[in-house]
């Protein structure tokens, strides 16, 4: 039976069958638990060309195919200034995976790489803005990004170690600059190791990062040396002692005890435990 299937069908089958526990189940749990998809939604699935966003596109396709909730999908690829090789790789992968992408060009790389500010920060902000704008022009009310469980855990640790704050990555949030738009993260509970396993099992090759700082390894499995990589390595080391460390970090932002917190911010206002200390 499998020999008669097209490559795309075999890849789709691997999501539902072989990697059902690792990919499909946590994806569905996140969609339901955090109420990420509602009837009547038109969701712009934002594809960068990497493994995470490509898998997300396939998961969203499968959800639309099997869900009782009617919703629409648009698959957006923003070209921030890819070189020809990376652009062709994204297009060929989309064709292989049967993802009907819409590509639009921007000057993100040109602007970010020539700025005095942090190019990564500026690039991320510009990308988000362009995606919101394009999605809104297509009648979408949501954009979906490919951040996964491991991103959530690493971001939490990075905010503490390098930002001196406890800040999580929420599964969804309302846009502050684009009225009526919302950002969702459908792969919130999918682990990166399982994404890599699915990629390698199917013999897929995606671009890594296409900016000028990492252009030499855009199609390999190496990662650009960064604070995130340092945190990734630290967590891997901690897992050698405690296999539950990732899950504990993930759950920690859902189990915050405000009675033990010295200070916190809400709606931009800082609250200190001394404000109400004598009232108890």
Secondary structure in CASP SS format (residue, H / E / C, confidence):
PFRMAT SS
TARGET T0000
AUTHOR 0000-0000-0000
METHOD secondary structure of the structure
MODEL  1
X C 1.00
X H 1.00
X H 1.00
X H 1.00
X C 1.00
X C 1.00
X H 1.00
X H 1.00
X H 1.00
X H 1.00
X H 1.00
X H 1.00
X H 1.00
X H 1.00
X H 1.00
X H 1.00
X C 1.00
X C 1.00
X C 1.00
X H 1.00
X H 1.00
X H 1.00
X H 1.00
X H 1.00
X H 1.00
X H 1.00
X H 1.00
X H 1.00
X H 1.00
X H 1.00
X H 1.00
X H 1.00
X H 1.00
X C 1.00
X C 1.00
X C 1.00
X C 1.00
X C 1.00
X C 1.00
X C 1.00
X C 1.00
X E 1.00
X E 1.00
X E 1.00
X E 1.00
X E 1.00
X C 1.00
X C 1.00
X C 1.00
X C 1.00
X H 1.00
X H 1.00
X H 1.00
X H 1.00
X H 1.00
X H 1.00
X H 1.00
X H 1.00
X H 1.00
X H 1.00
X H 1.00
X H 1.00
X H 1.00
X H 1.00
X H 1.00
X H 1.00
X C 1.00
X C 1.00
X C 1.00
X C 1.00
X C 1.00
X E 1.00
X E 1.00
X E 1.00
X E 1.00
X E 1.00
X E 1.00
X E 1.00
X E 1.00
X C 1.00
X C 1.00
X C 1.00
X C 1.00
X H 1.00
X H 1.00
X H 1.00
X H 1.00
X H 1.00
X H 1.00
X H 1.00
X H 1.00
X H 1.00
X H 1.00
X H 1.00
X H 1.00
X H 1.00
X C 1.00
X C 1.00
X C 1.00
X C 1.00
X E 1.00
X E 1.00
X E 1.00
X E 1.00
X E 1.00
X C 1.00
X C 1.00
X H 1.00
X H 1.00
X H 1.00
X H 1.00
X H 1.00
X C 1.00
X C 1.00
X C 1.00
X C 1.00
X C 1.00
X C 1.00
X H 1.00
X H 1.00
X H 1.00
X H 1.00
X H 1.00
X H 1.00
X H 1.00
X H 1.00
X H 1.00
X H 1.00
X H 1.00
X H 1.00
X H 1.00
X H 1.00
X H 1.00
X H 1.00
X H 1.00
X H 1.00
X H 1.00
X C 1.00
X C 1.00
X C 1.00
X C 1.00
X E 1.00
X E 1.00
X E 1.00
X C 1.00
X C 1.00
X C 1.00
X C 1.00
X H 1.00
X H 1.00
X H 1.00
X H 1.00
X H 1.00
X H 1.00
X H 1.00
X H 1.00
X H 1.00
X H 1.00
X H 1.00
X H 1.00
X H 1.00
X H 1.00
X H 1.00
X C 1.00
X C 1.00
X C 1.00
X C 1.00
X C 1.00
X C 1.00
X C 1.00
X C 1.00
X E 1.00
X E 1.00
X E 1.00
X C 1.00
X C 1.00
X C 1.00
X C 1.00
X C 1.00
X C 1.00
X C 1.00
X E 1.00
X E 1.00
X E 1.00
X C 1.00
X C 1.00
X C 1.00
X C 1.00
X C 1.00
X C 1.00
X C 1.00
X H 1.00
X H 1.00
X H 1.00
X H 1.00
X H 1.00
X H 1.00
X H 1.00
X H 1.00
X H 1.00
X H 1.00
X C 1.00
X C 1.00
X C 1.00
X C 1.00
X C 1.00
X C 1.00
X C 1.00
X C 1.00
X C 1.00
X C 1.00
X C 1.00
X C 1.00
X C 1.00
X H 1.00
X H 1.00
X H 1.00
X C 1.00
X C 1.00
X C 1.00
X C 1.00
X C 1.00
X C 1.00
X C 1.00
X C 1.00
X C 1.00
X H 1.00
X H 1.00
X H 1.00
X H 1.00
X H 1.00
X H 1.00
X H 1.00
X H 1.00
X H 1.00
X H 1.00
X H 1.00
X H 1.00
X H 1.00
X C 1.00
X C 1.00
X C 1.00
X C 1.00
X C 1.00
X H 1.00
X H 1.00
X H 1.00
X H 1.00
X H 1.00
X H 1.00
X H 1.00
X H 1.00
X C 1.00
X C 1.00
X C 1.00
X C 1.00
X C 1.00
X H 1.00
X H 1.00
X H 1.00
X C 1.00
X C 1.00
X E 1.00
X E 1.00
X E 1.00
X E 1.00
X C 1.00
X C 1.00
X E 1.00
X E 1.00
X E 1.00
X E 1.00
X H 1.00
X H 1.00
X H 1.00
X C 1.00
X H 1.00
X H 1.00
X H 1.00
X C 1.00
END
